[in-house]
Amino acid sequence: MFEIIPSIWIINGKCVRLKKGDFTTEQVISDNPLEIAQEFENCGIERIHLVDLDGARRGSPKNYHILHTISAYTSLIVDFTGGVGTDGDIIKVFEHGAKTITAATVAANSPEKFSQWLISYGREKINMAADTDPKDHLIKIKGWQKNTDIHLYDQISYFYDRGLKYLKCSDITREGVMEGPNFKLYEEIIARFPNLHLVASGGVRNVDDFKRLKELGLRGVVFGKAYYSGNITAEELKTFVASCKAPI
C-alpha cells in the first residue's frame, strides 16, 4: 500500500508553510487548520502529518488544541510531530487524539530512550524522522534548526537493527520549493534497508512525483506546498487516492 500524507504545519494555531525549514519564510495558509484537514478528508485521504513547529522549537508540544480539534471533528489518522521528548508528551499526544508520533530530536539525542519507546509503545505507533541536507548527509533536528554530527545512514542503521519499521526522510533543501523529490536518496535508502517502510518528504511538484515514488517501492510521501499552491488539485488527489485503494 502507498499513502499520500498531507502535512499541516502549525505556528501559533495557524496553518503555515516554510521554505527549506527557514522560519523567516513563514507564510500563513489558513487560520483554520481544521478546515484544511477536512478538505483532505473529503479527498479520501486517511492520514495527515501534523507538525507542531512551536513545539519543535521549544522542545515540548504546544498545539494540543489543534490536535484535539482535528481528531475530534474528522476521522483522519493523525501522525503528530514537534517537541515530543518524554513519555509524558507521548501519553498526552495520544490522549488528544494522535494515533502515531514521529520523532527526530529524541532519536538523535537519546537513542536509548527512543529504542525503549519502540518497545514500550510498539513500532506501529512510533515513527522516526531522519531529515538531512544531502551535501553532508548529517541529521538535522529541532525543526531543522540544529545540526548534528550523526550521519543519516548510521542513524537509520542503528534503529533498523532495533526494530524500527517506519521512517520519514526529508531532503530539507527541497522542502517547500517544489523542485522534485530526491529520488536518488530514497533509492539508496531502500537498497540499504529493504524491510523499512520509507516515507519521502520534500520537493513534490505534482501527481507524477507520487507515481514515481510509488514505483520505487516507498510506503508513502508527505506533501504540502504542491497542494496549497494549486499544482495538485483536490480532484487529482481524489483520483490518485482511489487508484491506490483499487484492488489489484
C-alpha positions as CSV (number, residue, x, y, z in Angstrom):
1,M,0.0,0.0,0.0
2,F,1.2,3.5,-0.8
3,E,-0.1,6.5,1.1
4,I,-0.1,10.2,0.2
5,I,0.1,12.1,3.5
6,P,-0.6,15.8,3.6
7,S,1.4,17.8,6.1
8,I,-0.2,20.6,8.2
9,W,2.4,22.8,9.8
10,I,1.2,24.8,12.8
11,I,2.6,28.0,14.3
12,N,0.5,29.9,16.8
13,G,-2.5,27.8,15.9
14,K,-2.3,28.7,12.2
15,C,-1.5,26.5,9.2
16,V,1.7,27.8,7.7
17,R,4.4,26.9,5.1
18,L,8.1,27.4,5.3
19,K,10.8,27.2,2.6
20,K,13.7,24.8,3.5
21,G,12.7,24.9,7.1
22,D,13.5,28.6,7.4
23,F,11.2,30.2,9.9
24,T,11.8,33.7,8.4
25,T,9.9,32.5,5.3
26,E,6.7,31.8,7.2
27,Q,3.6,32.1,5.1
28,V,0.1,31.7,6.7
29,I,-2.1,29.4,4.6
30,S,-5.1,29.4,6.8
31,D,-6.3,30.5,10.3
32,N,-8.4,27.3,10.4
33,P,-6.3,24.1,10.4
34,L,-9.5,22.0,10.9
35,E,-10.9,23.3,7.6
36,I,-7.7,22.3,5.8
37,A,-7.8,18.8,7.4
38,Q,-11.4,18.4,6.4
39,E,-10.6,19.3,2.8
40,F,-8.1,16.5,2.7
41,E,-10.5,14.1,4.3
42,N,-13.1,14.9,1.6
43,C,-10.5,13.8,-1.0
44,G,-10.3,10.4,0.5
45,I,-7.1,11.0,2.4
46,E,-6.9,8.8,5.6
47,R,-3.7,10.1,7.3
48,I,-2.2,13.5,7.9
49,H,1.2,14.6,9.3
50,L,0.6,17.3,11.9
51,V,3.7,19.4,12.6
52,D,3.8,21.4,15.8
53,L,6.5,23.9,14.8
54,D,6.1,25.8,18.1
55,G,6.7,22.5,19.9
56,A,9.7,21.7,17.8
57,R,11.4,25.0,18.7
58,R,10.6,25.0,22.4
59,G,11.3,21.3,22.9
60,S,7.8,20.2,24.0
61,P,4.4,20.1,22.2
62,K,2.3,23.2,22.3
63,N,-0.6,23.0,19.9
64,Y,-2.6,20.2,21.6
65,H,-5.8,22.1,21.0
66,I,-5.3,21.8,17.2
67,L,-4.5,18.1,17.5
68,H,-7.6,17.6,19.6
69,T,-9.9,19.5,17.3
70,I,-8.8,17.7,14.1
71,S,-9.0,14.3,15.9
72,A,-12.5,15.1,17.2
73,Y,-14.0,16.5,14.0
74,T,-12.5,14.2,11.4
75,S,-11.9,10.5,11.1
76,L,-8.3,11.2,9.9
77,I,-5.4,9.2,11.4
78,V,-3.2,11.9,12.8
79,D,0.6,11.4,12.9
80,F,1.9,14.1,15.3
81,T,5.4,15.6,15.5
82,G,7.0,18.5,17.1
83,G,8.8,18.6,20.5
84,V,7.8,15.1,21.7
85,G,10.6,14.2,24.1
86,T,9.2,12.4,27.1
87,D,6.8,9.6,27.9
88,G,4.5,12.2,29.3
89,D,4.5,14.0,26.0
90,I,3.6,10.8,24.2
91,I,0.8,9.9,26.6
92,K,-0.7,13.4,26.3
93,V,-0.4,13.5,22.5
94,F,-2.2,10.1,22.3
95,E,-4.8,11.4,24.8
96,H,-5.5,14.3,22.5
97,G,-6.2,12.0,19.5
98,A,-2.9,11.2,17.7
99,K,-2.6,7.6,16.6
100,T,1.2,7.8,15.9
101,I,4.1,10.1,16.7
102,T,7.2,10.9,14.6
103,A,10.3,11.9,16.5
104,A,13.7,13.1,15.3
105,T,15.4,15.1,18.1
106,V,15.0,12.5,20.8
107,A,16.2,9.7,18.5
108,A,19.3,11.8,17.8
109,N,20.0,13.0,21.4
110,S,18.7,10.0,23.4
111,P,18.9,6.8,21.3
112,E,18.4,4.5,24.2
113,K,15.1,6.3,25.1
114,F,13.8,6.1,21.5
115,S,14.7,2.5,21.4
116,Q,12.7,1.9,24.5
117,W,9.7,3.8,23.0
118,L,9.8,1.3,20.1
119,I,9.4,-1.5,22.7
120,S,7.0,0.2,25.1
121,Y,4.5,1.7,22.6
122,G,5.2,-0.5,19.7
123,R,6.8,0.2,16.3
124,E,3.4,0.7,14.7
125,K,3.0,3.9,16.8
126,I,6.5,5.2,17.0
127,N,8.0,6.6,13.7
128,M,11.4,8.2,13.3
129,A,12.2,11.2,11.2
130,A,15.7,11.5,9.7
131,D,16.0,14.8,7.9
132,T,19.2,15.8,6.2
133,D,21.0,18.0,3.7
134,P,22.4,15.7,1.0
135,K,25.6,17.8,0.8
136,D,26.8,16.1,4.0
137,H,24.0,13.6,4.9
138,L,24.1,14.8,8.5
139,I,20.9,14.7,10.6
140,K,19.2,18.0,11.4
141,I,17.0,18.3,14.5
142,K,14.8,20.7,16.4
143,G,12.7,21.7,13.4
144,W,15.9,21.6,11.3
145,Q,17.3,24.5,13.4
146,K,20.2,22.4,14.9
147,N,22.9,20.4,13.2
148,T,24.3,17.1,14.5
149,D,27.4,15.1,13.6
150,I,25.2,12.0,13.1
151,H,25.3,10.5,9.6
152,L,22.0,9.6,8.0
153,Y,22.8,6.0,7.3
154,D,24.4,5.5,10.8
155,Q,21.2,6.8,12.3
156,I,18.9,4.6,10.2
157,S,21.1,1.5,10.7
158,Y,21.2,1.9,14.5
159,F,17.4,1.9,14.8
160,Y,16.7,-0.5,11.9
161,D,18.7,-3.1,13.9
162,R,16.4,-2.3,16.9
163,G,13.1,-2.9,15.2
164,L,12.3,0.5,13.5
165,K,9.6,0.0,10.9
166,Y,8.5,3.5,9.8
167,L,10.9,6.2,8.6
168,K,10.2,9.6,7.3
169,C,13.1,11.1,5.5
170,S,13.3,14.6,4.2
171,D,15.9,16.3,2.0
172,I,15.5,19.7,3.7
173,T,16.9,21.6,0.7
174,R,13.7,20.6,-1.2
175,E,11.1,21.4,1.4
176,G,8.7,24.0,0.2
177,V,10.4,24.7,-3.1
178,M,8.7,22.1,-5.4
179,E,11.9,21.1,-7.2
180,G,11.1,17.4,-7.2
181,P,11.8,14.8,-4.5
182,N,15.3,13.4,-4.0
183,F,14.6,10.1,-5.8
184,K,18.3,9.1,-5.7
185,L,18.4,9.4,-1.9
186,Y,15.3,7.3,-1.5
187,E,16.5,4.6,-3.9
188,E,19.7,4.3,-1.8
189,I,17.8,4.0,1.5
190,I,15.6,1.3,0.1
191,A,18.6,-0.6,-1.3
192,R,20.3,-0.5,2.1
193,F,17.2,-1.2,4.3
194,P,14.8,-3.2,2.2
195,N,12.4,-4.0,5.0
196,L,12.0,-0.4,6.1
197,H,8.7,1.3,5.4
198,L,10.0,4.6,3.9
199,V,8.0,7.8,3.6
200,A,9.5,10.6,1.5
201,S,9.2,14.3,2.2
202,G,10.2,17.4,0.4
203,G,10.0,18.6,-3.2
204,V,6.8,17.1,-4.5
205,R,5.6,19.0,-7.6
206,N,2.7,17.0,-9.0
207,V,0.9,13.7,-9.1
208,D,3.6,12.2,-11.3
209,D,6.0,12.5,-8.4
210,F,3.6,10.4,-6.3
211,K,3.6,7.8,-9.1
212,R,7.4,7.6,-9.3
213,L,7.9,7.3,-5.6
214,K,5.3,4.5,-5.5
215,E,7.1,2.7,-8.3
216,L,10.4,3.0,-6.4
217,G,8.8,1.0,-3.6
218,L,8.2,3.6,-1.0
219,R,5.5,3.3,1.6
220,G,4.3,6.9,1.2
221,V,5.0,10.5,0.7
222,V,4.4,13.6,2.8
223,F,3.5,16.7,0.8
224,G,2.1,20.2,1.3
225,K,3.0,23.1,-0.9
226,A,2.2,21.5,-4.2
227,Y,-1.4,21.3,-3.0
228,Y,-1.5,24.6,-1.2
229,S,-0.2,26.4,-4.3
230,G,-2.6,24.7,-6.6
231,N,-0.1,22.5,-8.5
232,I,-2.1,19.5,-7.3
233,T,-5.9,19.8,-7.2
234,A,-8.4,18.2,-4.9
235,E,-9.7,16.2,-7.9
236,E,-6.3,14.9,-8.7
237,L,-5.9,13.8,-5.0
238,K,-9.2,12.0,-5.1
239,T,-8.3,10.2,-8.3
240,F,-4.9,9.1,-7.1
241,V,-6.1,8.0,-3.6
242,A,-8.8,5.9,-5.3
243,S,-6.3,4.3,-7.6
244,C,-4.1,3.3,-4.6
245,K,-7.1,1.7,-2.9
246,A,-8.3,-0.1,-6.0
247,P,-7.9,-3.9,-5.9
248,I,-5.0,-5.3,-8.0
